[in-house]
Amino acid sequence: MTHHATAPKRVKKRLLTLLLIVLALASYMVMGGPNWTKVSTSFMKADKPYGPGDFRIHDDHMITMKVAKPVTSIKPMTKEELADPNSKAEYTEAWMNDVHEILNRHTVRILAGAIDNPQPTFEERAQRADWWASDDWSTIYLASGWMDYHHDSRPGQPDTPQITKLFKSINQGQDWKQLEWPEHHDITFLRFLDPERGYLIGWGPRIWRTKDGGTSWTEIPVPDQARNPQKPRQQLELVALGKDGVLRFAFLAQGFSGNHSQIYELPWGQDTPTLALSLPEQTITDIVDDGHGKRYILSETGLPKRLGGTTNEPRQSQVSLWQEDKAQVLHTFKADLTGYALYLTPSQALLFDGIDESGLRSHDVTAISHDAGRSWKIEDEGASAQGGYYDTATGTRWRVSAYSLYKRDIP
C-alpha cells in the first residue's frame, strides 16, 4: 500500500528545501564565491581603524601598507542625556570635529608578522602612499605624500603644497631609512625590476630612474602631449613595468581625429620613451606581458566623464592582443562589468579582475581565459571585498571580508 505525504508534510519539506537553498546562498556570499578556504577570522582586526590595507602574504606571515584616518571616539552619555531626544553625541576631543584636522592626522603605516598578529613597524603622516616590495620582502620602498588641509587654497591660488618622502627597508620592513628626495616632487607610483633598478612616477607627469637602489635618480623625458600647462599635477593614466623589463605608460591625447590613448615604451637602458601604440576613444586600464613578446591590454571603450565622456554611451571593458603596432580586440565584456586589472596566471591563462554593477549591490568578479582571450569563464565572488590581491607567482587569490581572510587557487 502506497502512502502519500500529507499537505503539511509537503509544506514542511518545501520549507526545509528552501531553507537549505537560502543557507547555501548565504554560505556562498560569506565565502565570497566557490572554492574558497578560510585562513583567518580576525585578519587585521586589532589595528584601528579597521582596514586590511594593501597586503601581501607568504605562508603564515603577512605584510601590509595601509593609509588610515585617526581614531575618533564619542563621549559616554548619561542616562538623562540618553533620555533627552535633543541630546547630541559629542567627540571626546575638539579636533575630532574638524574635518581638515582629521585629514591632517591621516597616516601611512606598515604592519608585519604573523597573519593573526602583525605588528606596526613604521608610521608616517600621509594622505597618499605607494610602495614596492621584492618577492622575498628583503627590500621595500615606500613613498608618502602629506599636505596641510588647513592651508588656505582658493580658486586661482596655487595648489596646497605636498610634502613627499621616500623610505627604504632592507630587512622585510622591520627598520626604515629615509632616502634623499626633494619633498616638492610628488611620487604617485613605484615600479621596480629588482631592489637596485626601478622608476618613480609623479605629478607633471614626471619619471625618474635609479640604477643603484635609490642612491641617485635620473629624470626621464616625458612626451609633451602628456603634459598640460594648466594642470601641473597632471598624471599618467597607466604605468606598467613588464616582465620583459619594459616600462609602459599611457595617457589620453587630443588630436584632429579625436581622443587617443597613447602608449609609450621605455626598455631598460634606453633614455627616451617612444610611441608604441595609439588607440582611439578608449582608456587603458592595464597592460601585461609574458616576458617573451606577447602583450595584452585591458581597456575601457569611450572616455571617462572627467575627460569629456558622455553618459549616453555605455563604457565597456575589453581585452586586446597587442602585436607590433596594432591591437586586436579579443573580447568585449558587458557594459556593467568593469575591469580593474589583468594578470597572466602561472599556467599563462588570462585573469580578468573586476566588478559587476548590474544589481542593487556591486559584486566582485573574476573571468579566466585558457585559450588566449577568445572565451572567458566568469565567476561571481560575492559582495565587494574589503581588500585582496592575486599572487601571480603562486596563483593564489586572497580576499578579505568581515575580518575573515580567504584564499583560492587560480593556477
C-alpha positions as CSV (number, residue, x, y, z in Angstrom):
1,M,0.0,0.0,0.0
2,T,1.4,3.4,-1.0
3,H,1.3,6.2,1.5
4,H,1.2,9.8,0.1
5,A,2.7,12.7,2.2
6,T,0.1,14.9,3.7
7,A,-0.1,18.6,2.7
8,P,1.5,19.9,6.0
9,K,4.4,17.5,5.5
10,R,4.8,18.6,1.9
11,V,4.9,22.2,3.0
12,K,7.4,21.4,5.7
13,K,9.6,19.6,3.1
14,R,9.4,22.6,0.7
15,L,10.2,25.0,3.5
16,L,13.2,22.8,4.6
17,T,14.4,22.7,0.9
18,L,14.0,26.5,0.7
19,L,15.9,26.9,3.9
20,L,18.8,24.8,2.7
21,I,18.9,26.8,-0.5
22,V,19.0,30.1,1.5
23,L,21.7,28.7,3.7
24,A,23.7,27.6,0.7
25,L,23.4,31.0,-0.9
26,A,24.3,32.7,2.4
27,S,27.4,30.5,2.7
28,Y,28.3,31.3,-0.9
29,M,28.0,35.0,-0.2
30,V,30.0,34.8,3.1
31,M,32.8,32.8,1.4
32,G,32.8,35.3,-1.5
33,G,32.4,32.6,-4.2
34,P,33.3,29.0,-4.9
35,N,36.3,27.0,-3.7
36,W,37.5,29.5,-1.1
37,T,39.4,28.4,2.0
38,K,39.1,30.4,5.2
39,V,42.5,31.2,6.6
40,S,41.7,33.6,9.4
41,T,38.7,35.0,11.2
42,S,40.4,38.0,12.8
43,F,42.6,39.4,9.9
44,M,43.9,42.9,10.8
45,K,41.0,43.2,13.4
46,A,43.2,44.6,16.1
47,D,44.6,47.5,14.1
48,K,42.4,50.6,14.4
49,P,40.7,52.0,12.5
50,Y,39.9,48.7,10.7
51,G,41.2,48.0,7.2
52,P,43.4,45.3,5.7
53,G,45.5,47.7,3.6
54,D,47.5,46.7,0.6
55,F,48.7,43.3,2.0
56,R,51.0,40.5,0.8
57,I,51.2,37.0,2.3
58,H,53.9,34.3,2.4
59,D,53.0,31.1,4.1
60,D,51.7,32.2,7.6
61,H,53.3,35.6,7.5
62,M,52.0,38.9,6.1
63,I,53.0,42.5,5.5
64,T,50.7,45.4,4.6
65,M,50.8,49.0,3.8
66,K,47.7,51.0,4.8
67,V,46.7,54.7,4.8
68,A,44.5,55.2,7.8
69,K,42.5,58.1,9.3
70,P,42.9,58.8,13.0
71,V,40.8,57.0,15.6
72,T,38.0,59.1,17.0
73,S,35.8,58.4,19.9
74,I,32.4,59.6,21.4
75,K,31.9,60.8,25.0
76,P,29.8,58.4,27.0
77,M,26.3,59.8,27.6
78,T,24.5,59.9,30.9
79,K,21.0,58.4,31.4
80,E,19.5,61.8,31.3
81,E,21.2,62.6,28.0
82,L,20.1,59.3,26.5
83,A,16.5,60.0,27.5
84,D,16.6,63.5,26.1
85,P,15.8,63.4,22.3
86,N,17.6,66.7,21.8
87,S,20.9,65.5,23.2
88,K,23.7,65.0,20.7
89,A,26.7,62.8,20.8
90,E,30.0,64.7,21.3
91,Y,33.5,63.7,20.4
92,T,36.0,63.3,23.3
93,E,38.4,65.9,21.8
94,A,37.7,69.1,20.0
95,W,39.9,68.4,17.0
96,M,37.7,65.4,16.1
97,N,35.0,67.9,14.9
98,D,37.4,69.4,12.4
99,V,37.4,67.5,9.0
100,H,40.6,69.3,8.0
101,E,42.4,68.3,11.1
102,I,41.2,64.7,10.7
103,L,42.7,64.7,7.2
104,N,45.9,66.2,8.5
105,R,46.2,63.3,11.0
106,H,46.0,60.6,8.4
107,T,49.0,58.3,8.4
108,V,50.6,55.5,6.3
109,R,51.7,52.6,8.4
110,I,53.4,49.2,7.7
111,L,52.5,46.2,9.7
112,A,54.3,42.9,9.5
113,G,54.4,39.5,11.2
114,A,52.1,36.5,11.8
115,I,48.8,36.6,9.8
116,D,46.7,36.9,13.0
117,N,49.1,39.2,14.9
118,P,51.0,41.6,12.7
119,Q,52.9,44.4,14.5
120,P,53.4,48.0,13.3
121,T,56.9,48.7,12.1
122,F,56.5,52.1,10.5
123,E,54.2,55.1,10.6
124,E,54.4,58.5,8.9
125,R,51.7,61.2,8.4
126,A,50.3,60.9,4.9
127,Q,47.1,61.1,3.0
128,R,48.6,59.3,-0.1
129,A,51.2,56.5,-0.4
130,D,52.5,53.8,-2.7
131,W,55.1,51.0,-2.2
132,W,57.0,48.2,-3.8
133,A,58.3,45.0,-2.2
134,S,60.7,42.5,-3.6
135,D,59.4,38.9,-3.9
136,D,61.1,37.9,-0.6
137,W,60.3,41.3,1.0
138,S,64.0,41.8,1.7
139,T,63.8,45.2,0.1
140,I,60.8,47.6,0.3
141,Y,60.4,51.1,-1.0
142,L,57.7,53.4,0.3
143,A,56.6,56.9,-0.8
144,S,54.4,59.1,1.3
145,G,52.6,62.3,0.4
146,W,51.1,64.7,3.0
147,M,49.5,68.1,2.6
148,D,48.2,70.6,5.2
149,Y,44.4,70.8,4.8
150,H,44.3,73.9,6.9
151,H,46.2,75.7,4.1
152,D,44.0,78.4,2.5
153,S,43.5,77.1,-1.0
154,R,41.2,79.4,-3.0
155,P,40.3,79.4,-6.7
156,G,43.2,80.9,-8.7
157,Q,45.7,80.3,-5.9
158,P,48.5,77.7,-6.1
159,D,47.6,74.2,-5.1
160,T,48.2,73.2,-1.5
161,P,51.9,72.2,-1.2
162,Q,52.5,68.5,-0.7
163,I,55.4,67.1,1.3
164,T,56.7,63.9,-0.3
165,K,59.1,61.5,1.4
166,L,60.8,58.3,0.2
167,F,61.8,55.5,2.5
168,K,63.5,52.1,2.2
169,S,63.8,48.9,4.2
170,I,66.3,46.1,3.6
171,N,65.1,43.7,6.4
172,Q,61.5,42.9,5.4
173,G,60.0,46.1,6.7
174,Q,61.3,45.9,10.2
175,D,63.6,49.0,10.0
176,W,63.3,52.0,7.7
177,K,65.7,54.7,6.4
178,Q,64.5,57.9,4.7
179,L,66.2,58.4,1.3
180,E,67.2,61.8,0.0
181,W,64.3,63.2,-2.1
182,P,63.0,66.7,-3.0
183,E,59.9,67.0,-0.9
184,H,58.1,69.0,-3.6
185,H,58.4,66.2,-6.2
186,D,55.3,64.0,-5.9
187,I,55.7,60.2,-6.2
188,T,52.4,58.6,-7.3
189,F,53.8,55.2,-8.5
190,L,56.8,53.0,-7.7
191,R,57.8,50.4,-10.3
192,F,60.9,48.3,-9.8
193,L,62.5,45.4,-11.6
194,D,64.6,44.4,-8.6
195,P,66.0,46.1,-5.4
196,E,68.5,48.1,-7.4
197,R,66.6,49.1,-10.5
198,G,63.4,50.9,-10.8
199,Y,61.3,54.0,-11.5
200,L,59.3,56.7,-9.7
201,I,56.4,58.4,-11.4
202,G,54.8,61.6,-10.1
203,W,52.8,64.6,-11.0
204,G,53.6,66.6,-14.1
205,P,53.8,63.8,-15.1
206,R,57.5,63.2,-14.4
207,I,59.5,59.9,-14.4
208,W,62.8,59.2,-12.5
209,R,65.0,56.1,-12.8
210,T,67.5,54.6,-10.3
211,K,70.2,52.0,-11.1
212,D,71.7,52.0,-7.6
213,G,68.9,51.2,-5.1
214,G,67.7,54.8,-4.7
215,T,71.0,56.4,-4.0
216,S,70.7,58.5,-7.2
217,W,68.0,59.3,-9.7
218,T,67.9,60.4,-13.3
219,E,64.9,62.1,-14.8
220,I,63.4,60.6,-18.0
221,P,61.9,63.0,-20.5
222,V,58.1,62.7,-20.9
223,P,56.3,63.4,-24.2
224,D,54.9,67.0,-24.4
225,Q,51.4,65.6,-25.2
226,A,51.3,64.0,-21.7
227,R,51.6,67.5,-20.1
228,N,49.1,70.2,-19.5
229,P,50.5,73.6,-18.5
230,Q,47.2,74.4,-16.8
231,K,47.4,71.3,-14.7
232,P,50.8,71.0,-13.0
233,R,49.6,67.9,-11.2
234,Q,48.6,66.0,-14.3
235,Q,49.1,62.2,-14.0
236,L,49.5,59.3,-16.4
237,E,46.5,57.1,-16.9
238,L,48.6,53.9,-16.5
239,V,52.1,52.9,-15.6
240,A,53.2,49.2,-16.0
241,L,56.6,47.6,-15.7
242,G,56.6,44.4,-17.7
243,K,58.3,41.0,-17.2
244,D,60.4,41.9,-20.2
245,G,61.9,44.9,-18.4
246,V,60.0,47.5,-20.5
247,L,58.3,50.4,-18.8
248,R,55.0,51.2,-20.5
249,F,52.8,54.2,-19.7
250,A,49.6,55.6,-21.3
251,F,47.8,58.9,-21.4
252,L,45.0,60.4,-23.4
253,A,45.9,62.9,-26.1
254,Q,43.6,65.0,-28.2
255,G,44.2,65.2,-32.0
256,F,42.4,66.2,-35.2
257,S,40.6,62.8,-35.2
258,G,39.5,62.8,-31.6
259,N,41.0,61.5,-28.3
260,H,43.5,58.7,-28.5
261,S,45.3,56.7,-25.7
262,Q,49.0,56.9,-26.4
263,I,51.1,54.1,-25.2
264,Y,54.9,54.7,-24.8
265,E,57.6,52.2,-24.2
266,L,61.0,52.5,-22.4
267,P,63.2,49.4,-22.4
268,W,65.7,49.3,-19.6
269,G,68.9,51.0,-20.6
270,Q,67.3,53.4,-23.0
271,D,66.9,57.1,-22.1
272,T,63.9,58.2,-24.2
273,P,60.5,56.6,-24.4
274,T,59.0,56.0,-27.8
275,L,55.4,55.9,-29.0
276,A,54.4,52.2,-29.5
277,L,50.6,52.2,-29.9
278,S,47.7,54.7,-30.3
279,L,44.2,53.6,-29.5
280,P,41.2,55.8,-30.4
281,E,38.5,56.7,-27.9
282,Q,39.4,54.4,-25.1
283,T,41.2,54.4,-21.7
284,I,44.0,52.0,-20.9
285,T,43.4,50.2,-17.6
286,D,46.2,47.6,-17.6
287,I,49.0,46.0,-19.7
288,V,50.6,42.6,-19.1
289,D,53.2,40.7,-20.9
290,D,54.6,37.1,-20.7
291,G,58.2,38.2,-20.9
292,H,58.6,36.6,-24.4
293,G,57.0,39.2,-26.7
294,K,53.3,38.5,-26.1
295,R,51.4,41.6,-24.7
296,Y,47.7,42.0,-23.6
297,I,45.8,45.3,-23.0
298,L,42.8,45.8,-20.7
299,S,41.0,49.0,-21.7
300,E,37.6,50.7,-21.5
301,T,35.8,52.0,-24.5
302,G,34.9,55.7,-24.6
303,L,36.2,58.4,-22.3
304,P,35.6,59.0,-18.6
305,K,33.4,61.8,-17.6
306,R,36.3,63.9,-16.4
307,L,37.7,63.8,-19.9
308,G,34.6,64.7,-21.8
309,G,32.9,61.3,-21.8
310,T,29.1,61.1,-22.1
311,T,26.6,59.1,-20.1
312,N,24.6,58.2,-23.2
313,E,27.1,55.6,-24.4
314,P,27.9,52.7,-22.1
315,R,31.6,52.1,-21.5
316,Q,32.8,48.5,-21.9
317,S,35.9,46.7,-20.7
318,Q,37.7,44.8,-23.4
319,V,40.9,42.7,-23.7
320,S,43.1,43.0,-26.7
321,L,46.2,41.3,-28.0
322,W,49.0,43.8,-28.8
323,Q,51.2,42.8,-31.7
324,E,53.7,45.2,-33.2
325,D,51.8,48.5,-33.7
326,K,48.3,47.0,-33.7
327,A,45.8,45.8,-31.1
328,Q,43.3,43.1,-31.9
329,V,40.2,43.0,-29.7
330,L,39.8,39.5,-28.3
331,H,36.8,40.0,-26.1
332,T,34.4,42.8,-25.0
333,F,32.6,42.4,-21.7
334,K,29.0,43.5,-21.0
335,A,28.6,47.2,-20.1
336,D,28.1,46.8,-16.4
337,L,31.2,44.6,-15.9
338,T,34.2,46.9,-15.3
339,G,37.7,45.5,-15.2
340,Y,40.4,46.9,-12.9
341,A,43.3,44.6,-13.5
342,L,44.6,41.9,-15.9
343,Y,47.0,39.1,-15.0
344,L,48.8,36.2,-16.5
345,T,48.5,33.1,-14.2
346,P,51.4,30.7,-13.6
347,S,49.9,28.5,-16.4
348,Q,49.7,31.5,-18.7
349,A,45.9,31.8,-18.5
350,L,44.5,35.3,-18.6
351,L,42.7,36.5,-15.5
352,F,40.4,39.5,-15.5
353,D,39.7,41.2,-12.2
354,G,36.7,43.5,-12.0
355,I,33.3,44.4,-10.5
356,D,29.7,43.8,-11.7
357,E,27.4,46.7,-11.0
358,S,24.3,45.3,-12.7
359,G,22.5,44.6,-9.4
360,L,21.4,46.6,-6.4
361,R,24.8,45.8,-4.8
362,S,28.1,45.6,-6.7
363,H,29.8,42.2,-6.8
364,D,33.5,41.3,-7.3
365,V,34.0,39.1,-10.3
366,T,36.9,37.3,-12.0
367,A,37.0,36.0,-15.5
368,I,39.5,33.5,-16.8
369,S,40.5,32.5,-20.3
370,H,42.5,29.4,-21.1
371,D,42.5,30.0,-24.8
372,A,44.4,33.3,-25.1
373,G,41.4,35.5,-24.6
374,R,38.9,34.0,-27.0
375,S,36.5,32.6,-24.4
376,W,36.0,33.5,-20.8
377,K,34.5,31.8,-17.7
378,I,33.1,34.5,-15.4
379,E,32.8,33.8,-11.6
380,D,30.9,35.9,-9.1
381,E,33.0,36.3,-6.0
382,G,30.2,37.9,-3.9
383,A,29.7,41.4,-2.4
384,S,32.7,43.7,-2.8
385,A,35.5,42.7,-0.5
386,Q,37.4,45.0,1.9
387,G,40.7,44.0,0.3
388,G,42.6,41.4,-1.6
389,Y,45.0,40.7,-4.4
390,Y,46.2,38.0,-6.8
391,D,49.7,36.5,-6.4
392,T,50.9,35.8,-10.0
393,A,53.9,33.7,-8.7
394,T,51.8,31.2,-6.7
395,G,48.4,31.5,-8.5
396,T,46.7,32.3,-5.1
397,R,43.9,34.8,-4.9
398,W,43.4,36.4,-1.5
399,R,40.2,38.1,-0.3
400,V,39.1,39.8,3.0
401,S,35.5,40.1,4.1
402,A,34.1,40.8,7.6
403,Y,37.5,40.3,9.3
404,S,37.9,37.0,7.6
405,L,40.8,36.1,5.2
406,Y,40.1,33.7,2.4
407,K,42.2,32.2,-0.4
408,R,41.7,30.1,-3.5
409,D,43.9,28.8,-6.3
410,I,43.7,30.1,-9.8
411,P,46.7,28.4,-11.4
